[in-house]
Amino acid sequence: MKKIERILIATDFSISSRAATEVGISLAKQFDSTLTFLHVVIPAPALYSSPSEGALKRRAAERFQLLKARLAQ
């Protein structure tokens, strides 16, 4: 069987993407692969009431820290 060297996991930290993350982790263990995670922050237009780009980035950084802790297990 061909070795999978790298796995890219796009995440929005939703329940569905968490499930995909678990599958990616499982595959990475099986094939001794490198995992790369991708999260894109797209700020809403100023006329909408939404978190600022900085707040979105901080929230993503916090979630990536939790993900890092999960991967350490």
C-alpha positions in Angstrom: 0.0 0.0 0.0 1.3 3.5 -0.9 2.3 5.6 2.1 0.4 8.9 2.7 3.2 11.4 3.6 1.1 14.5 4.3 -2.5 15.1 5.3 -4.2 18.5 5.1 -7.2 19.0 7.3 -9.3 22.1 6.7 -11.3 23.0 9.9 -13.9 25.5 10.9 -14.0 23.8 14.4 -17.5 22.6 13.9 -18.7 19.1 14.9 -18.3 17.9 11.3 -14.8 19.1 11.0 -14.0 17.6 14.4 -15.0 14.2 13.0 -12.8 14.8 9.9 -10.0 15.8 12.3 -10.3 12.4 14.1 -10.2 10.6 10.8 -7.1 12.6 9.8 -5.4 11.8 13.1 -6.2 8.1 12.7 -4.7 8.1 9.2 -1.7 10.0 10.3 -1.0 7.4 13.0 -1.5 4.5 10.6 0.8 6.0 7.9 3.2 8.0 10.1 2.1 11.1 8.2 2.6 14.8 8.8 -0.6 16.7 9.6 -1.3 20.2 8.5 -4.3 22.1 9.6 -5.9 25.0 7.7 -8.4 27.5 9.1 -9.5 30.6 7.1 -10.7 33.7 8.8 -12.9 35.9 6.7 -14.1 38.9 8.5 -17.7 40.0 7.9 -18.4 43.4 6.3 -18.5 46.3 8.7 -22.2 46.7 8.4 -22.8 43.4 10.2 -22.5 42.9 13.9 -19.8 40.3 14.2 -16.5 39.7 16.0 -13.5 41.6 14.7 -10.9 39.9 12.7 -8.5 40.0 15.7 -11.1 38.3 17.9 -11.7 35.6 15.3 -7.9 35.0 15.0 -7.6 34.8 18.8 -10.5 32.3 19.0 -8.9 30.2 16.3 -5.5 30.3 18.1 -7.2 29.1 21.3 -8.9 26.3 19.5 -5.6 25.3 17.8 -4.0 25.1 21.3 -6.7 22.7 22.3 -6.2 20.7 19.1 -2.4 20.6 19.8 -3.1 19.2 23.3 -5.4 16.6 21.7 -2.6 15.6 19.3 -0.1 15.3 22.1 -2.3 12.5 23.6 
